[in-house]
Amino acid sequence: MSGGVDSSVAAALLVERGYEVIGIMLRLWAEQMPAGPGSPGKENANRCCAPEAVADARAIARQLGIPFYDIHAESVFKEKVVDPWIKAYGEATTPNPCFNCNRSIRFGFLMQRALALGADFLATGHYARIAITREDATTRYRLLKGVDAKKDQSYVLHVLGQRDLARAMFPCGDFTKQQVREMARRFGLPTAERAESQDLCFLTEGDYRGFLLRQAPGIATPGPILNTRGEVIGRHEGLPFYTIGQRRGLNIAPQNAHAEALYVLKLDAAQNAVIVGTADELGTRQILVRRMHYVSGAPPAGPIRCSAKVRYKAREAACTLAPLPGGDAQITFDEAQRDATPGQGLVAYDGDDVLGGGVIARNA
Amino acid sequence: MTSAKRRVYLDYSATTPVAPEVVQAITPFLSETYGNPASLHSYGRDAAAALDEAHQVVGCAIGARASEIVFTGCGTESDNLALRGAAFAARQQGRGSHIISTPTEHHAVEATLHQLQDLFGFEVTLLPVDGCGRVDPDDVRRAIRPDTILVSVMMANNEVGTLAPVAEIGRICHERGVVFHTDAVQCPAYLTIDVEEMNVDLLALSSHKFYGPKGIGVLYIRDGTPYISMQTGGGHERGRRAGTVNVPGAVGTAAAIKYVAAQREAQAPRLRHLRDRLIDGILASVPDARVSGHPQDRLPHHASFVFKSVDGETLLMALDVEGIAVSTGSACTSGDPEPSPVLLAMGVPREWALGGLRVSLGYHTTEEEIDYVIERLPRCVEQVRRATSDL
């Protein structure tokens, strides 16, 4: 429980359906900022579990008549989510920490704790659905998009497998955000949205550059900005500060300024170079995913037609997914995908079904 | 909680319900006799008379003079005032800056000594403890140096219940002219406290641990003990703790200490019997379980266990789901499951030290409640073990 609308309604729905419900909030790691004028203060650093959020969640649990625990997960979150995220920036990629969080924290650490309390299921406020198919003696769990296309969060849940889905519940996934809000009103729960933000929960004030420099001094080494002909046309401040498709903030010498706008095409770790080019040079049809995860537990027998998206907010596009020996997968889009970025997740769908996904290793 | 499930409170070492006679004693001082005891007028005199009597009663109960009793805000404050007050008084007199304590003290002492060391240049020696959490008085004797100014050893450990040989340690301190402080917060409801027999100079109590209200503590300061008040302001409590005294709290403390003095003799053996029943029941039914702390020489109401490969906090939650209110015994507020420093200091292996559990009984505990725990606890331990070894 976060104290927000979605997890509160999820809990209320389960109580209403007669389940014995236990509320849990995870205390996640945040950077300890030194005290001083203008400092956010150490308790407020991770938005997930600021003191007001804890108080809100506790009050909601009380209102629902369920026990509530806030469980400290700071060091496991730091180790499994934040450290790998920092490391991935050091490898010239643009990582998404939510995958590791769902895999290792929510459906790892938290699931363990839930089972330890005698729970049969772990429910969250995610907008996604689980469908159960029984054929002969086998039960298959399918992960489906939430019914609200705008709120669908199946993308970040693609890391889940059969065992996770067998003990997961997403009560909000059957509803639109609008309906969830109406239910919150009906349950007498607070409906105010906590400031929704694109920033990561552990980033103080959304400043990922300052965060990286404080946490990993030396992670950013300035180097050249090259055009596609290999000519030096400017200087960058360190690869972690750039991502594919970025246009702003490129320090390109005026004499090299192009008639057309320039975009980051590639971060070249070997040369410590940012490669830039024009909009029509951006984008790729071919994507290699390392260690593709399949919700079903097994890769398809051969290449399949499906759709995929290369970022949470990217548009889903038609493609062919070819499983490779060793567990990787080659994805060939029908049309070039503009912002496919190493480190981000590629998630494949068959209609509403999440087939699986993995981290983009190479976009060429 | 709207749940109709049965609830069993076995966390009396965390806090106790206020006894009805204590509530009765306090009530008039909330509304009728509300004067400030420092005021000159009749309202003030009425409050001052009650406060004088409270000093008298509390002093008498622990073998001290009324003038040696200081009311504070809580047990932690009493420890803070005692340690800082004695340390800075010794520094002012140029007597030295060496302090001796143990690694099993309550946070109120441990964190205060840490700060005295890290920020204020005092030197703290922590003596070893044995497998039961007990410090050897001979180690105290050997550790005392010419510049030693203060020894702090808690009378009974909150986490593992072990009683310390305070009287002997106090005697050694007095032979060497060293101030002796003890945190006796866990004790009054179950043990007799006598500051003369214990040879103690500074002693901390907390009313809510013995059926009194929260928000009031006691600090005993033996007359003549070097002490500087670390809370400055007016001359309340004879200049030893500035701030208007919590009169209802002080009156309640006096009533509570009278209440436990009358109950103690009958309750201690009853609780010891129930406690031993619990220990036998748990050890018989839970694999890889041990009692932590001293098997006999411990608080009579206090049972503490370690379970191999069990995270204590998770076990508490699993028990709470069953309606059983217990504790790990340590004030673990800092973060992820960490082995208890107290257990580690006692030589408990790391894989056991995560699983500390304290079951503390009280005057209202029944045999049936103990049997409920004996029935439910083994299943909870098994459940936690299964879940957390699974992934």
Chai-1 contact restraints between the chains, C-beta under 6 A:
chainA,res_idxA,chainB,res_idxB,connection_type,confidence,min_distance_angstrom,max_distance_angstrom,comment,restraint_id
A,G65,B,T2,contact,1.0,0.0,6.0,A-B,restraint_1
A,Y69,B,M317,contact,1.0,0.0,6.0,A-B,restraint_2
A,H72,B,G335,contact,1.0,0.0,6.0,A-B,restraint_3
A,H72,B,D336,contact,1.0,0.0,6.0,A-B,restraint_4
A,E74,B,G335,contact,1.0,0.0,6.0,A-B,restraint_5
A,E74,B,D336,contact,1.0,0.0,6.0,A-B,restraint_6
A,S75,B,D336,contact,1.0,0.0,6.0,A-B,restraint_7
A,Q112,B,A387,contact,1.0,0.0,6.0,A-B,restraint_8
A,Q112,B,T388,contact,1.0,0.0,6.0,A-B,restraint_9
A,Q112,B,L391,contact,1.0,0.0,6.0,A-B,restraint_10
A,R113,B,T314,contact,1.0,0.0,6.0,A-B,restraint_11
A,L115,B,A387,contact,1.0,0.0,6.0,A-B,restraint_12
A,A116,B,T314,contact,1.0,0.0,6.0,A-B,restraint_13
A,A116,B,A318,contact,1.0,0.0,6.0,A-B,restraint_14
A,A116,B,V384,contact,1.0,0.0,6.0,A-B,restraint_15
A,A116,B,A387,contact,1.0,0.0,6.0,A-B,restraint_16
A,A116,B,T388,contact,1.0,0.0,6.0,A-B,restraint_17
A,L117,B,M317,contact,1.0,0.0,6.0,A-B,restraint_18
A,L117,B,A318,contact,1.0,0.0,6.0,A-B,restraint_19
A,L117,B,V321,contact,1.0,0.0,6.0,A-B,restraint_20
A,G118,B,V321,contact,1.0,0.0,6.0,A-B,restraint_21
A,G118,B,Q383,contact,1.0,0.0,6.0,A-B,restraint_22
